[in-house]
Amino acid sequence: MLKVLKPGLYLTIQDLGRFGYRDIGVPIAGAMDVESVKKANLLLENDENDAVLEITMTGPTLQFDADTYISLSGAHIAATLNKEPIDNYAVVKVEKGDILSYGRLEQGFRGYLAVKGGFQSEKLLNSRSQFYPVTSKARIKDGEEIPYKETLTYKPKISEVKIEEHFEENTLKVYKGPEFSLLSDVQLTEIFAKPFTVSKENNRMAYQLSELITGHSHSMLTSGTLPGTIQLTPAGRMIILMKDGQTTGGYPRILQLSEESISILAQKKYGDKLLFKLV
């Protein structure tokens, strides 16, 4: 078991998501930064869908009760194992009783902890991703224990790797959404000719942007949405749905983020700047 001594700001168990249930209103959920999760699991020779811990801004303090191997990815949050610094994208041996702690956020917003064989929490609707009320809790709290498999020996093919990370990238590639044709020339210029700022209203459900564009008076039936769907409110606010976002919405779906851009956005926080590029 992995004992959570302190959970940090927002600690959850995530895999790549819960697919095939949007027709009954269940979001995909899953890791916000899929690219970072895949890299951490690859280092441990796990399946890319093995469950990891997603760490938001402030990291946890964790104690291992059995030997295993771990790798960290995503945001750079100063991490130590028994008070000795460890780096992202390296395979690290962990022994019974070891304590993993996190300190200052240095770059990015969401970090990931992968363990050899993946975390073995309950699987519901073919996924371990936490999303209340599918799972009993929305996040992990003090004192909880998370199961994992003991691994006494492991010889990784690659023990560490240098990754070209996406923290410095601020351009989000987007495709035309179903209601893209409703946008006027003025609105198109406003969207693609200037940067936007991540507002305080950002979480696993959606990111809102501080700047408004010209509003609209279009009405439409509630229609299906996906992670990465960008909706435009009548007041001119752009809302970008994320992994825990609703499965339907009544605002025009003007744009759709690429999967890569969802991972880029997942590492952005309040005040960060973004640009949109139509592909």
C-alpha positions as a printed NumPy array, in Angstrom:
array([[  0.   ,   0.   ,   0.   ],
       [  0.937,   3.63 ,  -0.518],
       [ -0.059,   5.674,   2.52 ],
       [ -1.044,   9.286,   1.955],
       [  0.456,  11.313,   4.809],
       [ -0.501,  14.616,   3.158],
       [ -2.492,  14.844,  -0.092],
       [ -1.408,  18.283,  -1.287],
       [ -3.883,  20.551,  -3.072],
       [ -5.735,  18.071,  -5.279],
       [ -4.564,  14.469,  -5.571],
       [ -6.408,  11.905,  -7.692],
       [ -5.957,   8.484,  -9.281],
       [ -6.179,   8.626, -13.081],
       [ -5.612,   6.403, -16.085],
       [ -6.302,   7.401, -19.695],
       [-10.034,   7.631, -19.087],
       [-13.447,   6.016, -19.027],
       [-14.591,   5.486, -22.597],
       [-17.925,   4.346, -24.008],
       [-20.312,   5.843, -21.446],
       [-20.862,   9.411, -22.628],
       [-24.282,   8.426, -23.945],
       [-25.401,   7.976, -20.328],
       [-23.784,  11.185, -19.149],
       [-20.475,   9.817, -17.814],
       [-17.454,  12.011, -18.684],
       [-14.239,  10.46 , -19.956],
       [-12.282,  11.755, -16.91 ],
       [ -8.72 ,  10.4  , -16.933],
       [ -5.403,  12.214, -16.814],
       [ -5.458,  15.834, -17.912],
       [ -1.969,  15.595, -19.469],
       [ -2.069,  12.289, -21.318],
       [  1.329,  12.827, -22.929],
       [  3.116,  13.016, -19.572],
       [  1.322,   9.92 , -18.24 ],
       [  2.281,   7.818, -21.239],
       [  5.955,   8.783, -20.854],
       [  6.03 ,   7.916, -17.138],
       [  4.43 ,   4.519, -17.771],
       [  6.729,   3.841, -20.721],
       [  9.835,   4.239, -18.538],
       [  8.493,   1.56 , -16.178],
       [  7.442,  -0.655, -19.11 ],
       [  3.861,  -0.436, -17.879],
       [  0.797,  -0.482, -20.081],
       [  0.174,   3.139, -21.134],
       [ -3.266,   2.933, -19.469],
       [ -1.951,   1.901, -16.033],
       [ -3.233,   4.14 , -13.246],
       [ -1.057,   6.947, -11.891],
       [ -1.428,   9.701,  -9.321],
       [ -2.245,  13.142, -10.71 ],
       [ -0.798,  15.938,  -8.561],
       [ -2.102,  19.489,  -8.931],
       [  0.266,  22.374,  -8.086],
       [  1.043,  21.332,  -4.494],
       [  2.438,  17.824,  -4.07 ],
       [  1.675,  15.179,  -1.449],
       [  3.758,  13.362,   1.154],
       [  3.595,   9.599,   0.605],
       [  4.967,   6.505,   2.358],
       [  5.581,   3.176,   0.608],
       [  4.973,  -0.084,   2.49 ],
       [  6.582,  -2.378,  -0.109],
       [  9.501,  -2.272,  -2.546],
       [  8.778,  -0.981,  -6.023],
       [ 10.01 ,   1.356,  -8.761],
       [  8.566,   4.75 ,  -9.638],
       [  8.869,   7.522, -12.204],
       [  7.727,  11.134, -12.099],
       [  6.519,  13.2  , -15.051],
       [  4.591,  16.317, -15.943],
       [  5.018,  19.471, -13.884],
       [  8.332,  20.037, -12.163],
       [  7.468,  20.027,  -8.462],
       [ 10.632,  19.682,  -6.366],
       [ 10.54 ,  16.056,  -5.16 ],
       [ 12.65 ,  14.149,  -2.64 ],
       [ 12.85 ,  10.502,  -1.645],
       [ 13.952,  10.296,   1.994],
       [ 15.031,  13.958,   1.64 ],
       [ 17.251,  13.207,  -1.38 ],
       [ 16.231,  15.023,  -4.606],
       [ 14.88 ,  12.95 ,  -7.491],
       [ 14.193,  14.043, -11.058],
       [ 11.378,  13.617, -13.521],
       [ 11.675,  10.951, -16.217],
       [ 13.992,   8.638, -14.296],
       [ 13.344,   5.151, -12.895],
       [ 13.789,   5.314,  -9.121],
       [ 14.019,   2.328,  -6.756],
       [ 11.75 ,   2.623,  -3.694],
       [ 12.019,   0.43 ,  -0.578],
       [  9.588,  -0.333,   2.212],
       [  9.216,   2.653,   4.533],
       [ 10.563,   5.22 ,   2.069],
       [  8.89 ,   8.637,   2.051],
       [  8.315,  10.661,  -1.095],
       [  7.773,  14.388,  -0.515],
       [  7.094,  17.323,  -2.779],
       [  8.096,  20.954,  -2.365],
       [  7.964,  24.048,  -4.554],
       [  6.245,  24.136,  -7.936],
       [  8.925,  25.057, -10.467],
       [  7.267,  24.647, -13.851],
       [  3.906,  23.481, -15.19 ],
       [  0.814,  22.771, -13.103],
       [  0.065,  19.023, -12.957],
       [  2.576,  16.305, -12.088],
       [  2.293,  12.521, -12.245],
       [  3.586,   9.643, -10.164],
       [  3.713,   6.237, -11.836],
       [  4.526,   2.994, -10.038],
       [  5.672,  -0.299, -11.542],
       [  2.53 ,  -2.227, -12.52 ],
       [  0.242,   0.763, -11.93 ],
       [ -1.874,   1.615,  -8.903],
       [ -4.442,  -1.094,  -8.211],
       [ -7.458,   0.889,  -7.033],
       [-10.976,  -0.311,  -7.83 ],
       [-11.896,  -0.356, -11.511],
       [-15.358,   1.035, -12.275],
       [-16.818,   1.173, -15.797],
       [-13.481,  -0.109, -17.122],
       [-11.383,   2.645, -15.563],
       [ -9.682,   3.5  , -12.269],
       [-10.02 ,   7.253, -12.874],
       [-11.59 ,   9.115,  -9.983],
       [-14.779,  10.95 , -10.861],
       [-17.558,  11.373,  -8.32 ],
       [-20.224,   9.918,  -8.289],
       [-18.901,   7.068, -10.458],
       [-16.223,   6.612,  -7.813],
       [-17.068,   7.077,  -4.129],
       [-14.746,  10.08 ,  -3.797],
       [-13.622,  12.89 ,  -6.079],
       [-10.063,  12.953,  -4.719],
       [ -7.659,  11.383,  -2.23 ],
       [ -7.484,  12.676,   1.336],
       [ -5.21 ,  12.344,   4.408],
       [ -4.606,   8.83 ,   5.665],
       [ -5.924,   6.966,   2.643],
       [ -4.036,   3.956,   1.307],
       [ -3.626,   3.108,  -2.362],
       [ -2.744,  -0.459,  -3.373],
       [  0.129,  -1.343,  -5.686],
       [  2.077,  -4.524,  -6.484],
       [  5.38 ,  -5.195,  -4.764],
       [  8.312,  -5.332,  -7.201],
       [ 11.609,  -6.526,  -5.732],
       [ 13.724,  -6.474,  -8.883],
       [ 13.381,  -4.69 , -12.188],
       [ 15.989,  -3.948, -14.83 ],
       [ 14.655,  -1.125, -16.988],
       [ 15.662,  -0.958, -20.634],
       [ 15.968,   2.799, -20.182],
       [ 16.7  ,   4.205, -16.718],
       [ 16.174,   7.867, -17.578],
       [ 15.335,  10.019, -20.555],
       [ 15.453,  13.685, -21.503],
       [ 12.053,  14.865, -22.673],
       [ 11.188,  17.834, -24.843],
       [  8.444,  19.15 , -22.601],
       [  5.506,  21.325, -23.473],
       [  5.494,  23.789, -20.551],
       [  6.884,  26.612, -22.671],
       [  4.399,  26.005, -25.493],
       [  1.503,  28.467, -25.466],
       [ -0.063,  27.861, -28.881],
       [ -3.095,  25.57 , -28.878],
       [ -3.92 ,  23.858, -32.169],
       [ -7.666,  23.762, -32.799],
       [-10.024,  22.318, -35.387],
       [-13.291,  23.818, -36.585],
       [-16.167,  22.928, -34.266],
       [-19.711,  22.009, -35.416],
       [-20.878,  25.647, -35.077],
       [-17.702,  27.279, -36.418],
       [-19.654,  28.745, -39.355],
       [-21.659,  30.925, -36.946],
       [-18.557,  33.01 , -36.192],
       [-18.35 ,  36.416, -37.846],
       [-15.214,  37.86 , -39.41 ],
       [-14.881,  40.13 , -36.386],
       [-15.076,  37.18 , -33.989],
       [-12.549,  35.193, -36.026],
       [-10.103,  38.078, -35.88 ],
       [-10.631,  38.424, -32.13 ],
       [ -9.954,  34.708, -31.555],
       [ -6.876,  34.239, -33.727],
       [ -5.138,  37.618, -33.657],
       [ -4.453,  38.083, -29.95 ],
       [ -3.502,  36.086, -26.841],
       [ -5.929,  35.027, -24.124],
       [ -5.325,  34.679, -20.388],
       [ -6.259,  31.676, -18.231],
       [ -8.762,  32.91 , -15.64 ],
       [ -9.128,  31.847, -12.021],
       [-11.975,  29.578, -13.125],
       [ -9.893,  26.605, -14.239],
       [-10.119,  22.993, -13.06 ],
       [-10.589,  19.447, -14.309],
       [-14.053,  20.328, -15.658],
       [-13.214,  23.396, -17.746],
       [-10.881,  26.316, -18.329],
       [-12.347,  29.782, -18.754],
       [-10.471,  32.64 , -20.405],
       [-10.397,  36.137, -18.95 ],
       [-10.836,  38.092, -22.199],
       [-14.234,  38.304, -23.913],
       [-14.869,  38.394, -27.637],
       [-17.961,  39.785, -29.388],
       [-21.033,  37.945, -28.115],
       [-23.869,  36.307, -30.05 ],
       [-27.613,  35.645, -29.952],
       [-27.653,  32.132, -31.417],
       [-29.844,  29.526, -29.735],
       [-29.342,  25.801, -30.225],
       [-30.452,  22.474, -28.849],
       [-28.256,  20.86 , -26.233],
       [-25.665,  18.834, -28.156],
       [-22.786,  16.475, -27.476],
       [-19.413,  17.764, -26.303],
       [-15.94 ,  16.287, -25.811],
       [-12.836,  17.131, -23.797],
       [-11.287,  20.034, -25.692],
       [-14.579,  21.42 , -27.014],
       [-14.572,  25.237, -26.92 ],
       [-17.991,  26.753, -26.3  ],
       [-18.917,  30.414, -26.791],
       [-21.441,  31.973, -24.425],
       [-23.834,  34.76 , -25.544],
       [-21.737,  37.204, -23.482],
       [-18.643,  36.315, -25.534],
       [-16.819,  34.131, -23.012],
       [-14.904,  31.119, -24.296],
       [-15.127,  27.97 , -22.147],
       [-12.792,  25.047, -22.873],
       [-14.153,  21.739, -21.599],
       [-11.617,  19.412, -20.005],
       [-11.547,  15.753, -18.913],
       [-14.298,  15.98 , -16.26 ],
       [-16.453,  18.298, -18.392],
       [-20.124,  17.666, -19.073],
       [-21.105,  15.41 , -21.969],
       [-23.602,  17.871, -23.518],
       [-23.935,  21.64 , -23.749],
       [-26.201,  24.33 , -25.138],
       [-23.626,  26.882, -26.298],
       [-22.169,  26.914, -29.836],
       [-19.182,  24.556, -30.14 ],
       [-16.943,  26.812, -32.153],
       [-13.597,  24.993, -31.875],
       [-12.086,  21.68 , -30.801],
       [ -8.624,  21.283, -29.241],
       [ -6.318,  18.574, -30.488],
       [ -5.313,  15.912, -27.952],
       [ -1.821,  17.384, -27.802],
       [ -3.275,  20.818, -27.031],
       [ -5.365,  19.432, -24.18 ],
       [ -2.123,  18.224, -22.572],
       [ -0.526,  21.644, -23.122],
       [ -3.503,  23.431, -21.57 ],
       [ -3.526,  21.023, -18.598],
       [ -0.135,  22.453, -17.585],
       [ -1.374,  26.068, -17.599],
       [ -2.492,  27.991, -14.518],
       [ -4.115,  31.303, -13.661],
       [ -2.49 ,  34.163, -15.532],
       [ -0.775,  32.104, -18.24 ],
       [ -1.155,  33.305, -21.848],
       [ -2.522,  31.256, -24.749],
       [ -2.8  ,  31.597, -28.529],
       [ -5.066,  29.644, -30.866],
       [ -3.96 ,  28.259, -34.238],
       [ -6.487,  26.782, -36.637],
       [ -5.368,  23.543, -38.335]])
